[in-house]
Amino acid sequence: MVAPGALRVVRCGGSALRGARAVYLLCASGDFVKVYSVSTEEILRLMGGHADLVTGIQLNPHNHMQLYSSSLDGTIKLWDFMDGIPIKTFTVGSQLLALYTPASAEDSVFVVIPKKGERDTFQLVSVKLTKGAGQDLEAKELSVVLDGVGASMKHIAFGREGEYVVSVKDVNLQVYFFKRKLLNRFSLSTLKTKGDNNFSCVVCHPTEDCIATGHADGKIRLWRNFHHRKEYTYSTLHWHHDIVMDLAFSMEGTRLLSGGVESVLVQWHNESSCQKDFLPRLGSPIEYISMSSDGALCCTLHTDNRISIINSNLRFSRSIQGLIKSRDVKTGLVVDPRTKALVLNGEPGHLQFYSLQTDQQLFSLDIVQRQYIHQAGLKQSDLVKVAFSAQGTWLATVEESEEVTDPELQLKLWFYNEETQSFKLNTRINTPHDNHITDMCFRDMDELEDDSLILVTTGRDCVFKVWVMVEDTDPEAQQSVSWSCDFVGSYHNYQATNCCFSEDGSLLAVSFEETVTVWDSLTWDLKCTFCHPPGNIRNICFGRLTCSKYLIGTTDYGLLCCWNLLTCALEWSAHLNIVVLQPDPLSEHIAAVSWLSKESSLFVFKPSEPRPIYIQRNLCKEKILLAAFVPRDEPEVISSEKCLWLRRSQLFFLTDTQELMTLSTKSLEERLTPSSKQLAVEESLPVTPFSLLLGKHRRQQAQEDTDLGKPVVHNKQEQASPAVKELLHTPAHVLPSASFLCTIFINSLLISKENKCAEEIADEVEMDSEKAEDDSDEEDVTEMEQEDTSPVELLGETTCKLSKSQEKELRKIRKTDYSWISAF
């Protein structure tokens, strides 16, 4: 749980789904285990509890409704994944790099841990899971099975019925037999093989003594008779032209699946190279392959953070796409004003629109519109800059080749088509600048018409250009408007590096190396320049709302500067190595991320105040490269004054490992669940005769109360008892017996009055009742009944009136020892 008002850094996307093999539709992602739906492709459940990266997940072989997970935090958790409830937590104490749960080991699991005192050396150990009544247990009983194993989960496999375990590393293969306690080693270095024959993965046949190994040269070897060191045999299958990244046998063992960099799933039959089937064009290299427990489905996990679900007949079914990890996010983090999705580089030449609410990709837009060729050293075009207009109607993109000296540049303007619900290319401008484009931005003024919309680009050719829309005079043209250059500006032949508009769009700031220039956006006259700090300008932005008279800039010499536009002077400066400067579009706050001594720190401030309102040191372990404020659908209720800057917008940032993180006062489970899915229990229940009768009775009672002048309260929160909620939301198999719960449940329905004992309440009720009988005025009686409350209140119900006999009986009950019990 998160303490009230506290902020924590949570992974909200980009975590590699390939961190562990998928088990059915369960996969490890960052610090969490995600449960996906096959039919809807949505996240059904997000199980969090580990304090570090989850490195392995395996179904409990003795209960397929339970799941084991291991993590770098040194713990193994047993989950009821149907309800997302952790059952047990076993603390091992060492980093866990992989997890295995063979059915033959009843009370033990196998994990890969670092060998003490040695670097990059790992061991396969057996961990005995301690039995106990508590939820948190220690598992310190470890026994080493194999030394010198690989750290990847694909480097170890358990054989038929768990009789032996196989490990591969470099060119060596080890087979350890548990009953005979025999270890056989085999090495490919002694064989007459050509090329790189290092082992890349291993898998064992489910019913036979057969080992399949993948190799870096694209070959698959099937090992038999390995019980004897000198009499072993192997056969070779070869189709892949590069490394075999993973292998998997079907449940019955009649088929072998393999995948690699070709993005093709290969199915082998009867250990013959002639009998094989293919499922091509899966989009990206296959890194992991997993079979479902019933053999009906196969999952392939790809290097672009995507899961493909494939039927047993090798037909593609559907896919689940997470945040694509591009080689280099050159576009930065941009927010789509329409969908509030995060927009950044995706596949080569594509722009991905990533939903922060569902942690999935909405769609991908092909910008370059060229086939990407996977070939080292080949210079290809890629997307480098992106900008949206204020309403999201126009999208500007810049693509350039990888040539350093003479790049090929293209500026494209896209218009959003309401009918097709997608962007359509409007204008293509070849070579908009003579050198690389460094920045671009639209003039964000909501009140402006489309014909007044302008775009500014800056380049290393020492100029910035202003692009405007003009009407197309060609009668045969398919569109009525296009874009053309309206103005070209420069400053002393310096390279233009950054640009941004003020909030009202009247001023344009353009940085030229060490100088910041301010221009009038109507006449394009140079108004003033700022060149006080040493070093090239790294980032610039205008203040907003009450701070619109300020201009903020950072330099590569480690200075954060604030200039006053009215006095044209430096207002204040601070010595901070700011690498990210991001203003909030809905408030005056600006977030600045510094990087110093391998530590990222966050500073949130207002330009009008030199002191930050929020500081968080050591924000995350990785270096933060990009950040973006995403407006909330509704302002969030935040109790802490220091965190009020997160009320209207939420800050997301991307690390150098391309992990997408955020600061939140809510748990990630609450944040990932859209408000539309948080339905009331009554709305999700099926209609039954009893529910119809109950609803009719409630309507009649409400009508009677209305006729009598009684206030009718409709408050769903008052109608929800914590005890009832807990009983309904807790699985029955983990609840205590009904006899134990009965007394606690009945007591939980009673509410005690503060600072009053039970006898005082009963006396007050008796006096009020006698007074009501003596009063002859019927209206006064009605008013008294509305103001006074009964000694018994049922949570979730309105006040309950008692007769005299019932009140006397209540006084007898309350004379006994009574203490308030919070049942749950």
C-alpha angles and dihedrals in degrees: 000000000000118000113241110274094006123128125216133182112241132181107243102170146343093062107142113257087201092069088105137003114279115248107208099306096335117105139169116244120174111306093342143070114228126207114204132194116236093209101043100025089223129132106260096182140004114206113200130173107109117105095212143023116323106232104179143016128188134170116247102255090212096047118025091195089069132071135202120212131185129199144185087252088078098249136116116208128199112209138192090217094185089069098021093239123146109228102181138005118203117195112211097171100222132082110274114215101175139008133213129181111187115188092234092067105075101180101016141070131196124235138175114235134173115265111247116252095010129091122228091002120122139189135207107226135178115234119202109216109226117231116224146133097251127084096229113058135167120237105195099145102103129165123190115236104171134009127211098025127156121264095229121091089229091064096069131055136171120229135226111323089348093286093138142008126223127208129185129192130161103326096333130101124193127193119189120192112207101203096045093034087224125152120200121188127198128185129196091203089080091054123086097248130148129220130010104331097170115144115255103174143354136205133174130225111253097224107017137054095257130127123201118199130186122214140201092246092063096257128129118210124199112206124203138170089028091148085091122054097218103031100057121127134196138186128206133231118190131184107114114091092204139027118329101232100189145355134202134181121218116249093261093040097237095115134046121204123203135179140182146149093314090077088232126125109217122200117200124201128203094348091286127133090211096059110063139123130210138214103192135185098040090155105243140021116299110239103171135021124196134176125215118244092253095043093237096114138036126201125205119193114206135205091247090067095260135132119213117199112209129186123234090256089062095256121141112245110175142315139228113214122198127183107315112232106223122198090245127003097221095161094061122218110311127178120223106227092211103050099015086230122150111251123202144127114314127164114359107293093005135108115219123209107207123195112222092195098056098027090231138108114264097198143320125238118210106223105165093042093204131117111258114226118208099222127130115239095017113132109226136171120259139176114266110162136034133179134172129205117241094265095037091245094123130042124193121198134180123203126184139173123251092251110123102200103035110017124184108237132195128180114200129189117202127195122208111239112210093200096054094030091225142090119274124200111252107168134013117196117190117211098358087174132023091234140021117319109237103186144349138186142176124235100256105214115138094196094057120101121236092256089061095050114118136187126206125202129186127202146182088251086085097252140094121214132209117215122197136179119256131185115258111238094192107105091204093055116117093219132046099220137039137174129256139166115273104172140012120201135183142170122217092320092290122148113262110230112166139016138184139163127233119249094263092042094237096115133048122200118203123179120215108193103288096000132077116207126195119207135188107246093211102049098016091229118155107248105180145332134223120204106149103118122068120240135045118302110256102180137002134186139163124241119247138223109348090005097053092118092068132084119201125204140169129206133206088242090072102263130135110200134189120197127194110227093201096055095027089225138117108270098189141329138201133200102241130135094230114188098169126040115180127170122207109241092211102046144023093263123115124194119214124186119200129196119208133149093354092305130114116211130187124220121184117191147152117240090230091061122055093205119077119241093212133027128180119180123205092017092180140342095253130064114266113229105171139017139184138185113227116198115237122235089230129012111263122235107241122178099193116082092211090060098046089105087075093056099097102020136030124222119228125182136186123219130212088260087055095247110153111219138173143190113243141162090207128075115259090244091060093044094051093050110085116228089239090064094051093091125174116256092241092055093053096048118097118250111259132174089252093052090049091050092047091049091050090050092050092050091050091048091049091050091051091050090050093051091051091051095250118148112250112215119204105190118145092192090058090051094059118085114202090223093051091046092052093048092050096045099042118085112250094231092063097045122099120247121296092242090058093048097045099078094041092047094051091048091050090062091064124083120206121215115243116250092001129101123221094254093054090051092050092049091050091051092051092050092048091050093051090048091051092053093051093050112093097188107097094199092054090052091052092051092049091051089053095050101040122069130216120250088245124059123180115214109243093018134087122253114303118218118214132205122238093260091050091050092051090050089049091053090055091051094047094051087073121086107284130178128178112254123194100208099199 
